[in-house]
């Protein structure tokens, strides 16, 4: 795509942020990989600068998305807190160990986890499991939280799909899983950002337009969904979530395992 003017470029980046904000609100992810793609391929930032900048861009959208989800009562704090408590040590361990893990091995591990969890979400949907949030075991939420924390510590916000999938597997409806994931990821991303503030360089101006679009998308999406039939929305979003997670897994482990 060739962008002719600064105005067209700004509009394109804004719309990209808007679409990503809508997308991550639907699946409950952080969207860092999508923001990173825009910042590197369209804005032209170096990867070393784009990675922490994508975190800066993603966090406000997550926060405002969380506030909106909270307003419409889509956040399960009990399960979310169980995941966060387990995620904190995972973030610390992941951050420390990241320097020792080859990128190719990391991508393969992440991809394999995504493939397995995406398949679990689809299997749960196909078999119409009757499991409810009251029947889950706390260790299950802690496991998914620890796993997400490790992935956040090692690779930024890549724990978003794991968090959303884990919540769906625990028995939350897709809309509640997405809402709770925004809460969990907001807290985890804030912890991760604190570390980056001392070690990374940010492109503040480049990410601002992208950030504004993402915030608007994150706010309007749950407000629109609340006026729809939640049972029908859940029937669509649950398999969509599973397929998206499988796609992320294929990208990481099969299609492009050597990407840095």
C-alpha positions, 0 to 999 in steps of 0.5 A: 500500500502506497500512502501519498501524503502525511494526512493519508498516512495519519488516517491510515495509522489511526484506522489501523489502531481503531481496527486493532482496538476493536479486534483485541476487545473481541478476543481479549488480547493485548494486540502487541504483535499487531501494533508492532506490525504497524509500527515497523512496516508502516511507521518505519520504526526499528524493532528495538524501538517498536517493541516497547512503543507497542507496549505504550500503545497497547496499555491505554487501550487495554485500560480504557477497554477494561473500564468499559468492560467493568461498566457493563459487568463483563469482568470476573475479578475472582478468577482474574485475581487468581491469574494475576497473583500467579502471573507476577512471578511468571513475569519476573522469571520470564524477564530474567530468563528471556536473554537465555532463550533463543528466539526460534525456540521461544517462537516454537514454544509459544506457537505450540502452546497457542495451537494446543489452547486454541484446539481446547477452546474449539473442542470445548465449544463443539462438545457444548461443555456445561462447565461453569466458573463456579466449578473451576479449580483455583490451581487451573486459573493459577496455571494459566496465569503463570503461563501468561506471565511467563510469556509476557516476561519473555516476549512482551504482550504475547500472553494475551491469547493465552489469557483469553483462551485460559479464561474460556477453558475455565468456563467463562463465556467469550464476552466475559473471558474477553472482559476479564482478559482486559483486566488481567492484561492491564495489570500484567502490562503495567508491571512489564512497562515499568521494567521497559521504562528503565531499559528501552527507548520509546517513539512517543509521537509515532505511537500517539495516533495509533494509540488514539485509534486503539483506545476508541476501538477498545471503548466502543466495541463492548458498548456495541456488543452489550446491545446484542444477544449475548448467547448469539455473540458467544456462539460466534466469538468462542470458535472465532477466539479458538481459530485466532489462537490457532492462527497465532500458533501457526504463525509462531511455530510453523509459518515464521518460526525464525522471526526476530 
